[in-house]
Amino acid sequence: MAIETKYMDFIRVDVGQGKTQRWTVWNKNGPALGDICWYGGWRQYVFQPCSLTEFNHSCLTDIATFLQRLNSEHKLGPQ
C-alpha cells in the first residue's frame, strides 16, 4: 500500500496481522526520509526522521496530516 503526495511517498512496510502499522517515507527524487511507527509511550504514531534530512513547511504539513490520519484511524479501531 502506498500514499503519494507531491514530493513524498508513504509506503507501508508491514502488512502483517499486528495492531499497528509501519510506514517508510520516501522522497520522490531520492532516499528514504524516515519511518512512521507506533510509539507506545505516547499511544500514537510518530515520525522518526533519518539523520541529515531536511524538511520545508509543505513536507512537514504532509507528514503531520498523514500522522493525524493514522492516529484517528487507530482510535476508531478495526473497521
C-alpha positions in Angstrom: 0.0 0.0 0.0 1.3 3.5 -0.9 0.0 7.0 -0.3 1.5 9.7 -2.6 1.9 13.5 -2.1 3.5 16.0 -4.3 7.0 15.3 -3.1 6.8 12.2 -0.9 5.6 8.6 -1.0 4.3 6.9 2.2 4.9 3.1 1.7 3.5 0.6 4.2 6.2 -1.8 5.1 4.4 -4.3 7.3 1.2 -5.9 6.2 1.0 -8.5 8.9 -1.6 -9.1 11.5 -0.3 -6.7 14.1 -2.4 -4.0 15.7 -0.2 -1.1 14.4 1.3 -0.2 11.1 4.8 0.8 10.0 5.5 3.1 7.0 8.6 4.4 5.3 8.5 8.0 3.9 10.4 8.3 0.7 11.5 11.4 -1.2 10.1 11.1 -4.8 13.6 12.0 -6.1 15.8 10.2 -3.8 16.4 8.4 -0.5 14.2 7.5 2.4 13.3 10.4 4.7 12.3 8.4 7.8 9.8 6.0 9.3 6.3 6.3 10.8 5.6 3.8 13.6 3.6 3.4 16.8 5.2 4.9 19.9 3.6 3.2 22.9 4.8 5.8 25.4 2.6 8.4 23.7 0.0 6.0 22.4 0.2 7.5 18.9 2.0 7.2 15.6 5.2 9.3 15.3 7.7 10.2 12.6 11.3 9.2 13.1 13.4 11.1 10.6 16.6 9.7 9.1 19.7 11.6 10.0 20.8 14.5 7.9 17.3 15.1 6.4 15.8 18.5 5.9 12.1 19.4 5.6 10.3 22.5 4.5 6.8 23.6 5.7 5.0 21.8 2.9 6.7 18.5 3.6 6.1 18.8 7.4 2.5 19.6 6.8 2.1 16.4 4.6 3.8 14.3 7.3 1.6 15.8 10.1 -1.5 15.3 8.1 -0.6 11.7 7.5 0.1 11.1 11.2 -3.2 12.7 12.1 -5.0 10.3 9.7 -3.2 7.2 11.1 -3.9 8.3 14.7 -7.6 9.0 14.0 -8.0 5.6 12.3 -6.2 3.9 15.2 -8.7 5.4 17.7 -11.6 4.1 15.7 -10.3 0.6 15.8 -10.6 -2.1 13.1 -13.2 -1.4 10.5 
